Amino acid sequence: MASNTNPHPQTLLHLVPKNPAAHDALLHPDNLRFVSSYHGRRPGLEVGFHVSSKPQGYVITRLGRNADLILRQTTTENPMSGTHVAFEINPCTHHMLLTTRSKYLLSVTFEIDDEKTEYKETITGGGVILYGQNYEITIASYKFRLIWRTLSAAHETNADLLQGLAMQGYHSSLQLVKGMRSRDRPTDIDLSEAQSWHMTRLATATIPLFQDVVRVREETGSGGFGKVYRAIDRSSGYLFAVKVVDLAANKTLNIETARALLHREIKVMERVKHDHIIEYLGSQHFHTESPEIFMPLRDGALTSLVKSIATSFVPGQPCPDFSARSEESPDMNLHSALFRLSNDVLEHMLRALDYLAHENLIHRDVKPDNILYSKSNAGFTFQLADFGLARHYSRHHSSAGGTVCGTTGFQAPELFPLCSNVNAKQSPKLDIWSLFATIAAVRSAFRDFPPGTDQYPVILDALKKKASMSGNLKPMARLHPDCRASAAQMLSTLYEGRGLTTPTAKIPPIGPDVEPQPSLLQAAGPSNSRQAMDGGGRAASRTPPPPLIVYPPPKRYRRMGRHVPKRKAQPTTLQSQPNRAAKAGPNRAAKAGPNRAAKAGVVKRRAEPPATRARAVAKPGSEPRPPPESSLPAHEDPPETVLHIPGAFVD
């Protein structure tokens, strides 16, 4: 077999045969021109953008019975499809993929070919092929060694050069595709998939959702919770974020308590589904001290975005982060750029907070660090993240106002009743105040706010000054939460109700900023026992205010086991107490008797003296029986006979 000594310049890798079937593939007439070797190695099939007879865009090379490289052997045990597999480029992340085009997914496997690797994991059905990393690949009956081309002796440098060569071929292929007829063009990949690719996986997954290549993780941030890494999804080549939580880092909580709090955060994230709330993609290693949470990878946090705009802005030149937006003026100054950015943040976060309020949830830690952004040609998209302090809200069982939560500088006044004189329960209005503080920080590029102190009176005074100059945002900065506007009210007022979750009929207008009057319980005295003591430690005596409404005393009902004074029996003659059934008419009179039917159909016997039975209506044709003789003296009333029935009552 004759083979080219020098491979084609666009060759990325070789498929070197490992079994007779793979060796026969090199002898196929249509494959001979793509067989080469270099540096004295065994010959193999070339893989590159030059192999395909026509440009395929992101597709590098296809293999199968009727593909770019011919693999014609097919058996009952190992059938071969027309296009069985393909090497592709992910246009968003630029990673190379081995994708399975056949319905026989289990017929394609590969594993790392490295003697230094102790554990070799076998990947089934295709996945990411790392630049510079050799593999062993099985395609139906064919077995190959995937050997990358060597462009540099250094492994990392060689991987970078290979990726550059692959991207060069990809861009050349795209240019050739533009000159083709529309019916001959390959199917395009929408670049917006980089933001939403995971949603299809969530809806159709029957196996573990995400598996990343641990050895290529890149750290992107860290904090008191742990670290955040940029990871590659093994199946699709897309990027996502892995949040590795260090449960032992919290010195105030033991590991099991910290694990329980993390579990609550995960449950909240599983529950919420909104465009402006970061998605929860899954978790793993939850039983260890370093559980991992999977989330979509975004460009960064709002804090870093604002700081980058402030530092890169040059007077007289367009802002680089807004230059792609046609409506932006080229002579926009920094203040106008930050004001426009803050309006986008405000609208997106109001939508998210309105959704949370509708779901009876409080985030309790809204701040720039917990607002993530992603940039596209249409502008910025902001999402709320980090639900570690989120709580369920109930009007009857809400947390006390003194329970401190959140971050200094963005906390609401009701969390500090001694400083703000605001006594109120925690509610979704707490997040509205935090959002106002976030907008104030963005518009000042973190220069004027938050102040460089942890003293809440200083922070509160600074926000009061910001509120006085905020115009239509003043309702968000009212001290008392009962007067503060809700997210739904602000969306209706500022954005004509776009993005509302709360029904419009349930949104009242924004009321005046009037301190609410204390309730009756508050007027009666403080509920805190410490406040109810006077200066000497004695209980403070206070005269309760007169009630607004005085109700009559409740009726007493006869119950079993309680002593109730006996009531004198009424006269037993028909003339002295007429039958109520007779008054109701002839139909009711026929049914009169001592039985009383309840509304639900339960019959209860009225407790009455035996003598009253003489008042029963006599049957037609029969003589009325005289009342029984009493052995008591005439001046004494007969004793009352009481039939104790649980739940019975007496008029």
C-alpha positions in Angstrom: 0.0 0.0 0.0 1.4 3.4 -1.0 0.8 6.3 1.3 1.8 9.9 1.3 4.7 10.7 3.6 3.6 14.3 4.2 0.0 14.8 5.2 -2.2 17.5 3.8 -1.6 20.9 5.5 -5.1 21.0 6.8 -4.8 17.6 8.5 -5.7 17.7 12.2 -5.4 14.1 13.2 -5.0 10.5 11.9 -7.1 7.4 12.5 -4.5 4.6 12.7 -6.0 1.1 12.3 -6.0 -1.3 15.3 -7.8 -4.3 13.8 -8.2 -6.0 10.3 -11.4 -4.2 9.5 -9.8 -0.8 10.2 -6.8 -1.8 8.1 -9.0 -2.7 5.2 -10.5 0.8 5.3 -7.2 2.2 4.3 -7.2 0.1 1.1 -10.6 1.3 -0.1 -10.1 3.2 -3.4 -12.0 6.3 -2.2 -9.9 6.5 0.9 -6.4 6.1 -0.6 -5.9 9.8 -1.3 -6.5 10.5 2.4 -4.0 8.0 3.7 -0.7 9.5 5.0 1.9 9.2 7.7 4.5 11.4 9.3 7.7 11.1 11.4 7.9 7.4 10.4 4.6 6.4 12.1 2.1 4.0 10.8 -0.2 5.3 8.1 -3.7 6.4 8.9 -6.8 8.1 7.6 -6.6 11.9 7.6 -9.3 14.0 9.3 -9.6 17.6 8.4 -11.7 20.1 6.5 -10.1 19.2 3.2 -11.5 15.6 3.2 -15.1 16.5 2.4 -16.0 16.9 -1.2 -18.0 20.0 -0.5 -17.9 22.5 2.5 -20.1 21.5 5.4 -19.7 24.5 7.7 -19.0 23.2 11.2 -18.7 19.5 10.0 -15.0 18.5 9.6 -15.2 14.9 8.3 -17.9 12.2 8.1 -17.4 8.4 8.3 -19.8 5.7 7.2 -20.9 3.5 4.2 -21.7 6.7 2.2 -19.6 9.4 3.7 -16.4 11.3 3.3 -14.3 8.4 4.6 -15.8 5.0 3.6 -16.3 2.3 6.2 -18.2 -0.4 4.2 -18.1 -3.4 6.5 -21.5 -4.0 8.2 -22.8 -7.0 10.0 -25.9 -8.0 12.0 -24.0 -7.6 15.2 -22.3 -4.3 14.2 -24.4 -2.5 11.5 -22.8 0.5 9.8 -25.0 3.4 8.8 -24.6 5.6 5.7 -23.2 8.4 7.9 -22.3 6.8 11.2 -20.1 9.4 12.9 -18.8 12.9 12.2 -16.0 15.1 13.5 -17.5 18.6 14.1 -16.6 22.0 15.6 -18.9 23.5 18.2 -19.3 27.0 16.7 -19.8 28.6 20.1 -17.0 27.0 22.2 -14.7 25.9 19.3 -14.2 22.5 20.8 -14.0 19.4 18.6 -16.7 16.8 18.9 -17.1 13.2 17.8 -20.9 13.0 17.2 -22.9 9.9 16.5 -25.2 10.2 13.5 -26.4 6.6 13.6 -29.3 5.3 15.7 -27.0 2.7 17.1 -25.5 4.9 19.8 -23.8 2.1 21.7 -21.8 1.2 18.7 -19.5 4.2 19.2 -17.1 4.3 22.1 -13.8 6.0 22.9 -11.4 6.3 25.8 -8.1 8.2 26.5 -5.0 6.5 25.1 -2.5 7.4 27.7 -0.3 4.9 29.7 0.1 7.5 32.5 -3.6 7.5 33.1 -4.5 4.9 35.8 -8.3 5.0 35.2 -9.5 5.0 31.6 -13.1 6.0 31.4 -15.0 4.7 28.4 -17.4 7.2 26.8 -20.3 5.9 24.8 -22.1 7.7 22.0 -19.6 10.4 21.2 -18.4 13.5 23.0 -15.7 16.1 23.3 -12.3 15.3 21.7 -9.6 17.4 23.5 -7.0 19.0 21.4 -3.7 17.1 21.6 -5.1 14.2 23.6 -4.9 10.8 21.8 -7.8 8.3 22.1 -8.8 4.8 21.2 -12.0 4.8 19.1 -14.5 2.0 18.2 -17.0 2.6 15.4 -19.1 -0.6 14.9 -16.6 -3.2 13.7 -13.7 -0.7 13.3 -11.1 0.1 15.9 -8.7 3.1 15.5 -6.2 5.0 17.4 -6.8 8.8 17.2 -3.4 10.5 17.0 -3.2 14.2 16.7 -0.8 15.9 14.4 2.3 17.2 16.2 2.9 21.0 15.5 5.0 21.6 18.6 6.9 19.6 21.1 5.2 21.3 24.1 1.8 19.7 24.8 0.0 22.9 25.7 1.5 24.8 22.8 0.6 22.0 20.4 -3.0 22.0 21.7 -3.3 25.7 21.1 -1.8 25.4 17.6 -4.2 22.6 16.7 -7.2 24.6 17.9 -6.0 27.5 15.8 -5.7 25.3 12.7 -9.2 23.9 13.3 -10.7 27.3 13.5 -8.9 28.4 10.4 -10.4 25.6 8.5 -13.8 26.3 10.0 -13.8 29.9 8.9 -12.7 29.0 5.4 -15.5 26.4 5.2 -18.0 29.1 6.3 -16.8 31.4 3.5 -17.2 28.6 0.9 -20.7 27.8 2.2 -21.9 31.4 1.5 -21.2 30.9 -2.2 -23.3 27.8 -2.4 -26.9 27.6 -3.4 -29.3 27.7 -0.5 -30.6 24.2 -1.1 -27.0 22.8 -1.0 -26.1 24.6 2.2 -25.8 22.6 5.4 -28.1 23.3 8.4 -26.8 26.3 10.3 -26.4 26.3 14.1 -27.9 29.3 15.8 -25.2 30.9 18.0 -27.8 31.7 20.6 -27.8 28.0 21.5 -24.8 28.8 23.7 -27.3 30.4 26.1 -30.1 27.9 26.0 -28.6 24.5 24.9 -29.1 23.0 28.3 -32.9 23.5 28.2 -33.4 20.7 25.7 -31.2 18.5 27.7 -33.3 19.1 30.8 -36.5 18.3 29.0 -35.3 15.1 27.3 -32.7 13.6 29.7 -33.0 10.0 30.8 -29.4 9.7 31.9 -27.2 12.0 34.2 -27.7 15.4 32.7 -24.2 16.7 32.6 -20.7 15.1 32.7 -17.8 17.4 32.5 -14.1 16.8 31.7 -12.6 17.4 35.1 -9.1 17.8 33.9 -9.9 20.9 31.8 -11.8 22.8 34.5 -10.8 26.5 34.8 -11.4 28.5 38.0 -13.4 31.7 37.4 -14.1 32.9 40.9 -14.1 32.0 44.6 -15.7 33.2 47.8 -16.7 32.1 51.3 -18.9 29.4 49.8 -16.2 27.7 47.7 -15.1 28.1 44.1 -16.7 28.4 40.6 -15.2 26.6 37.6 -15.7 26.8 33.9 -16.4 23.3 32.6 -17.0 21.6 29.3 -20.0 19.4 28.8 -18.6 16.1 27.5 -21.5 15.3 25.2 -22.1 18.7 23.5 -18.9 20.7 24.0 -20.8 23.6 25.4 -19.6 25.4 28.5 -21.3 25.5 31.9 -20.5 26.5 35.4 -19.7 24.2 38.3 -20.1 25.6 41.8 -18.0 23.6 44.2 -19.2 24.3 47.8 -16.8 23.9 50.7 -19.1 22.8 53.6 -16.2 22.9 56.1 -15.4 26.6 55.3 -18.3 27.8 57.4 -16.9 28.0 60.9 -20.2 28.9 62.5 -22.1 25.8 61.3 -21.3 22.2 61.4 -21.0 20.3 58.2 -24.5 18.6 58.4 -26.2 22.0 59.1 -24.4 23.5 56.1 -25.4 20.6 54.0 -29.1 21.1 55.0 -28.9 24.8 54.1 -27.4 23.8 50.7 -30.2 21.3 50.2 -32.7 24.0 50.9 -31.0 26.2 48.3 -31.2 23.5 45.7 -34.9 22.8 46.4 -35.6 26.5 45.9 -33.7 26.6 42.6 -35.5 23.4 41.4 -38.8 25.1 42.1 -38.3 28.5 40.3 -38.4 28.7 36.5 -38.0 32.2 35.0 -36.1 33.8 32.2 -34.3 36.2 34.6 -33.4 33.6 37.3 -30.4 31.4 36.8 -31.3 27.9 35.9 -30.4 24.8 38.1 -28.9 22.1 35.9 -28.2 19.5 38.5 -25.7 18.5 41.3 -23.4 15.7 42.2 -21.2 14.5 45.1 -23.8 15.8 47.6 -22.8 13.2 50.2 -19.2 14.6 50.4 -17.8 17.7 52.0 -17.5 19.3 48.5 -20.8 19.0 46.7 -21.1 20.4 43.2 -23.9 22.4 41.6 -24.3 22.8 37.8 -25.4 26.1 36.4 -25.3 27.8 32.9 -22.1 29.7 32.4 -22.6 33.5 32.0 -20.2 36.2 31.1 -19.9 37.5 34.7 -21.5 39.4 37.5 -23.0 42.9 37.4 -20.2 44.2 39.6 -17.4 43.3 37.2 -19.5 44.7 34.2 -19.9 48.1 35.8 -16.3 48.3 36.8 -15.1 47.4 33.4 -17.3 50.0 31.8 -16.1 52.7 34.2 -12.4 51.8 33.7 -12.5 51.4 29.9 -14.6 54.5 29.1 -12.8 57.2 27.2 -14.5 60.7 26.9 -15.5 61.5 23.4 -15.5 57.8 22.2 -18.4 55.3 22.2 -18.7 53.0 25.2 -17.3 49.6 24.0 -20.0 47.6 25.8 -22.8 49.6 24.0 -21.2 50.1 20.6 -23.1 47.2 19.1 -26.5 48.7 20.0 -27.7 51.0 17.2 -29.8 53.2 19.4 -26.8 54.3 21.4 -25.3 57.7 20.7 -21.6 57.8 19.8 -21.0 60.7 22.2 -22.7 59.0 25.2 -20.9 59.9 28.4 -20.3 57.5 31.3 -23.3 58.7 33.3 -25.6 58.1 30.4 -24.1 54.6 29.8 -24.5 53.6 33.4 -28.0 55.0 33.5 -29.1 53.0 30.4 -27.5 49.9 31.9 -29.2 50.4 35.3 -32.6 50.6 33.5 -32.0 47.2 31.9 -31.0 45.8 35.3 -34.1 47.3 36.9 -36.6 45.9 34.4 -35.1 42.4 34.4 -34.8 42.2 38.2 -38.3 43.6 38.7 -39.6 40.7 36.6 -37.6 38.2 38.6 -38.7 39.6 42.0 -42.4 39.8 40.8 -42.2 36.1 40.0 -40.6 35.3 43.3 -43.3 37.3 45.2 -46.0 35.5 43.2 -44.4 32.2 44.4 -44.3 33.5 48.0 -40.5 33.5 48.0 -38.0 36.1 49.4 -34.5 36.2 47.9 -33.1 38.2 50.8 -29.7 38.8 49.2 -30.2 41.0 46.1 -26.9 42.8 45.3 -24.7 43.3 42.2 -22.6 40.3 42.9 -25.7 38.0 42.7 -26.9 39.4 39.4 -25.3 37.7 36.4 -25.2 39.0 32.8 -24.8 37.6 29.3 -24.1 39.8 26.3 -25.5 39.3 22.8 -26.2 41.4 19.7 -29.5 42.4 21.2 -28.0 43.7 24.4 -27.6 42.5 27.9 -29.6 39.8 29.7 -29.5 39.8 33.5 -30.4 36.9 35.8 -30.7 36.6 39.6 -28.5 34.0 41.2 -27.5 32.6 44.7 -30.6 31.5 46.6 -28.7 30.5 49.7 -30.7 32.9 51.9 -34.0 32.5 50.2 -37.0 31.9 52.4 -40.7 31.0 51.9 -43.0 33.9 52.8 -46.3 33.7 54.6 -48.3 36.6 55.9 -49.1 34.7 59.1 -45.7 33.0 59.7 -43.0 35.3 58.4 -39.5 35.8 59.9 -39.0 38.4 62.5 -37.7 41.8 61.3 -34.6 41.5 63.5 -33.3 38.4 61.8 -30.3 39.8 59.9 -29.7 38.6 56.4 -28.2 39.9 53.2 -25.1 42.0 52.6 -24.2 45.2 54.3 -25.1 48.2 52.2 -28.1 46.5 50.5 -30.1 45.5 53.6 -33.6 46.8 54.2 -34.6 49.1 57.2 -36.9 46.5 58.7 -33.8 44.4 59.5 -32.6 47.2 61.8 -35.6 48.4 63.8 -33.5 50.2 66.4 -31.8 52.4 63.7 -34.7 52.9 61.4 -37.7 52.8 63.8 -39.4 50.4 61.4 -41.0 47.4 63.0 -42.3 45.0 60.3 -42.0 41.4 59.3 -39.8 40.3 56.4 -41.7 40.3 53.1 -40.9 40.5 49.4 -40.7 44.2 49.9 -37.3 43.5 51.5 -35.9 42.6 48.0 -37.3 45.8 46.5 -35.2 48.0 48.9 -32.1 45.9 48.0 -32.8 46.3 44.3 -33.0 50.1 44.8 -29.7 50.1 46.6 -28.3 48.0 43.7 -29.5 50.6 41.1 -28.0 53.4 43.2 -24.6 51.6 43.3 -24.7 50.9 39.5 -25.5 54.5 38.6 -22.6 55.8 40.7 -20.2 53.1 39.5 -19.7 52.1 43.2 -18.1 55.5 43.9 -20.8 57.2 45.9 -22.5 54.1 47.1 -22.2 51.9 49.1 -20.2 53.9 51.6 -17.0 52.5 53.0 -18.5 51.6 56.4 -20.7 48.9 58.0 -22.6 51.4 60.2 -26.2 51.0 59.1 -27.2 54.6 60.1 -24.6 56.0 57.7 -25.8 53.6 54.9 -29.5 54.5 55.6 -28.7 58.3 55.3 -26.9 57.7 52.1 -29.8 55.8 50.6 -32.3 58.5 51.8 -30.3 61.1 49.8 -30.3 58.8 46.8 -34.0 58.3 47.1 -34.7 62.1 47.2 -33.0 62.4 43.8 -34.4 59.2 42.2 -37.6 60.6 40.8 -39.9 57.7 39.8 -37.9 55.2 41.9 -38.9 56.9 45.2 -41.6 54.3 45.9 -39.0 51.6 46.1 -37.1 53.4 48.8 -39.9 54.1 51.3 -38.8 53.1 54.8 -41.9 51.1 55.9 -42.5 48.0 53.7 -46.3 48.5 53.9 -45.8 51.8 52.0 -43.0 50.5 49.7 -44.0 49.7 46.2 -44.0 46.0 45.0 -42.3 44.7 42.0 -45.6 44.3 40.2 -46.5 47.9 40.9 -43.2 49.2 39.6 -43.5 47.1 36.5 -47.0 48.5 35.8 -45.8 52.0 36.5 -42.5 52.1 34.7 -42.7 49.4 32.0 -46.4 49.2 31.2 -46.7 45.8 32.8 -44.2 44.0 30.5 -43.0 40.8 32.1 -45.6 40.7 34.8 -46.3 37.4 36.6 -48.9 38.8 39.1 -52.3 39.2 37.4 -53.1 42.8 36.6 -56.4 42.7 38.5 -54.5 42.0 41.7 -52.1 44.9 41.5 -53.3 47.9 43.5 -52.1 51.4 42.7 -49.1 52.8 44.6 -50.4 54.5 47.7 -49.1 57.5 49.5 -46.0 57.4 51.8 -48.0 57.4 55.1 -46.8 55.5 58.1 -49.3 52.8 58.8 -51.2 52.9 62.1 -50.3 50.3 64.7 -52.7 47.4 65.0 -54.9 46.6 68.1 -52.3 44.1 69.3 -49.5 46.7 69.0 -51.6 49.3 70.7 -52.3 47.0 73.7 -48.6 46.8 74.5 -45.3 45.3 73.3 -45.2 41.6 72.8 -41.6 41.4 73.8 -41.3 40.6 77.5 -38.1 42.6 77.8 -39.8 45.7 76.4 -42.7 45.1 78.8 -40.5 45.7 81.8 -39.9 49.1 83.4 -36.6 50.4 84.4 -36.6 48.5 87.7 -37.3 45.2 86.1 -40.9 45.2 87.3 -43.8 44.6 84.9 -44.9 47.9 83.6 -48.6 48.5 84.3 -50.5 50.0 81.4 -54.1 50.7 81.1 -55.4 49.0 78.0 -57.3 51.3 75.6 -61.1 50.8 75.4 -62.2 48.4 72.7 -63.6 49.8 69.5 -66.5 47.3 69.4 -68.2 45.6 72.4 -69.8 42.3 71.7 -72.5 40.7 73.9 -71.3 37.8 76.1 -71.4 34.4 74.2 -74.2 32.0 74.8 -73.6 29.1 77.2 -73.9 25.6 75.7 -74.5 22.5 77.7 -71.6 20.1 77.4 -70.9 16.7 78.9 -68.9 16.8 82.1 -69.7 20.4 83.0 -72.0 21.6 85.7 -74.8 23.8 84.2 -77.5 25.3 86.4 -80.8 23.5 85.9 -83.5 25.4 84.1 -87.1 25.2 85.2 -89.4 23.2 83.0 -92.0 24.9 81.0 -95.7 24.1 81.5 -96.7 20.9 79.9 -100.1 21.8 78.5 -100.6 22.3 74.8 -102.3 25.6 75.5 -99.4 27.1 77.5 -96.7 26.2 74.8 -98.1 25.7 71.3 -96.3 23.3 69.0 -93.9 25.1 66.7 -94.5 22.5 64.0 -98.2 23.4 64.0 -97.4 27.0 63.3 -95.3 26.0 60.3 -98.3 24.5 58.5 -100.1 21.2 58.1 -97.2 19.5 56.3 -94.7 20.3 59.0 -97.2 19.4 61.7 -97.3 15.9 60.6 -93.6 15.5 61.0 -93.4 17.2 64.4 -91.6 15.4 67.1 -88.7 15.4 69.5 -86.2 14.7 66.8 -84.3 17.6 65.2 -82.6 17.1 61.8 -79.4 19.0 61.2 -78.6 20.5 57.8 -76.1 17.7 56.9 -78.7 15.1 57.7 -77.5 14.1 61.2 -80.4 13.6 63.6 -80.0 14.8 67.2 -82.6 14.2 69.9 -83.4 17.3 71.9 -83.0 16.9 75.6 -86.4 17.5 77.1 -88.5 16.5 80.1 -90.6 13.3 79.8 -93.7 15.3 80.4 -93.4 17.2 77.2 -93.9 14.1 75.2 -97.6 14.4 76.0 -97.6 17.3 73.5 -97.1 14.9 70.6 -99.9 15.0 68.0 -102.3 12.2 68.5 -103.0 9.8 65.6 -106.4 10.2 63.8 -109.1 8.2 65.5 -107.3 7.6 68.7 -108.0 9.3 72.0 -105.4 11.5 73.5 -103.7 9.9 76.5 -103.7 11.9 79.7 -100.4 13.1 81.0 -98.7 10.8 83.5 -99.3 11.5 87.2 -96.5 13.0 89.1 -95.6 11.9 92.6 -94.2 15.4 93.4 -96.2 18.0 95.2 -98.0 20.5 93.1 -95.8 23.4 94.1 -92.6 21.7 93.0 -91.5 21.5 89.4 -90.7 18.1 87.9 -87.0 17.3 87.6 -85.3 18.0 84.3 -84.1 14.9 82.4 -81.0 15.5 80.4 -79.8 13.2 77.7 -76.0 13.7 77.4 -75.0 13.4 73.7 -71.6 14.6 72.6 -72.1 17.8 70.6 -75.7 18.3 71.6 -76.9 21.7 72.5 -79.9 23.2 74.2 -81.8 26.3 73.3 
